[in-house]
Amino acid sequence: MGGDVPLRISLIPKTGVTFDTLATGWRFDWRQDGVHEVYLWSSVELIPDGRGLYAELTLRAGETLTMVLHWSGRFRLRQHPESKKLIDQTVYAWRRWASNLDCEGSQAELMKRSALTLKMLDHAETGAILAAATSSLPEWPGTSRNWDYRYTWVRDASFSNYVFRRIGDPSDADVFLAWVLTNVERDGAPHVMYALDGSQPPDEVEDPHLRGYRGSAPVRWGNGARHQLQHDVYGEIVDIAYQWSGSGKRVDERLWAALVPIVEMAIRSWRVPDSGPWEIRDKSRPFTYSAALCYVAIDRAIQIARRDGLPYPKRRWEATARQIRQAALTQSWDPRRRTFTENLGGNGGLDASLLTLPVRNVIDFDDPRMVSTTKAIAAELDAGNGLLFRYLPSVSPDGLPGNEGAFLLCSFWLVDNLAGQGRVDEAHELYESLCSRANSLGLLPEQIHPDTGEFLGNFPQRSAMWACWPAACAC
């Protein structure tokens, strides 16, 4: 590049943040807790103007501007040569990792960006897997559907582990399994979600100091879902162990001793109403997905035991697995509409998580009941242009006001089902359409505004980024 580039740099902290100068730069304090600090060093002089800091300059060919924003901990001056070295090392490391990815097909570059994003959302120190790195980006502009996603959901991690094994980098999946089982052993039972250190996330609070993105208040810290019952968690954990054992590893007696109590929890819980995979804030219901994943917990455990010669109560587990699967597929069936429904009893609405039943090997893709359910979901949850709503709040109450966007993950599940039912051309067309919605950085959102195509929800969000992988393999 050549020529001169005029620049104006502004750093304007939000309400509740103070800043002061240091000999080596600037310090920003969030006075609400007195703990979180951010340090800034700049190779150009920054001028305070009452609201924040700014600088105006012209950058000429061959000149470099360096700014370092450093989160908490011990701060030290970062001179330009050192900063450039760190950048070069970072770029080299990521390019080396990406060069080993097995990405093919028309969307190979998007799949590579997806894998990189998933890797970046992993917490290397502990093995935790973040859902997103942001909080309270709205699911619909101007509404209160704003949540803190800076935590690990076992459900998301279960699907993500498939991707890491598919791309030939199972180490993160292996570490996560050990991490989550350590947490379960410590706490005596699995939790729906975890903080990065394995503890429970803080209670959900609303921050009165922040107006929210585009006025979408409240901004929330912590997540109330930590207190919910979500019985699919048992199946998610055992399925992670099943994937691990399927990669040539043997489940030993110690690991088996950690899995057996989780299976027994699934057996005790499958009939109990819960908040489901979408974490509704309404009256609990016996969600079909939750019951199906309790079946998955037992089924995968039985397969592990058979493969590795481990002891288990054969008659009881096998009979219970048959019972739960039968209940999930019959009690959720609405014979009038000829479709599965969101909860046992057959009187609920449609729920896009039903599209995962064949993905989890609960039913065959081409089973007539699944074919008719797929058709009904594509029609009744249609948001236009290949997008799906995950459910309709007017039919399936979630206890929350306002609208939400189309849920991108659900459309990728639809791709899986179309391909599994032999409609490969339709699946491929939908897959290409969904991938075309990625931004210039190859990132996909959790939700999309069905009318404008605007990205909604926390971003980038893990579920949409991993979903393109199994869909690509399916079609």
Secondary structure, DSSP 8 states (H G I E B T S, - for coil): --S-EEEEEEE---TTEEEEEETTEEEEEETTTS--EEEEEESS--EE-SSSEEEEEEE-TT----EEEEESS------HHHHHHHHHHHHHHHHHHHHT----STTHHHHHHHHHHHHHTB-TTT--B-SBS-B---SSTTSS---B--SEEHHHHHHHHHHHHHTT-THHHHHHHHHHHHHHHHHSS--SEE-TTSS-----EEETT---GGG---EEES-GGGGS--THHHHHHHHHHHHHHTTT----HHHHHHHHHHHHHHHHHTTS-B-TTTT-SSS-B-BHHHHHHHHHHHHHHHHHHHHHT----HHHHHHHHHHHHHHHHHTTEETTTTEE-SBTTS-S---GGGGGTTTTTSS-TT-HHHHHHHHHHHHHTEEETTEE-S--TTTS--S--S---EEHHHHHHHHHHHHHTT-HHHHHHHHHHHHTT--TTS---SEE-TTT--EESSSSBHHHHHHHHHHHHH-
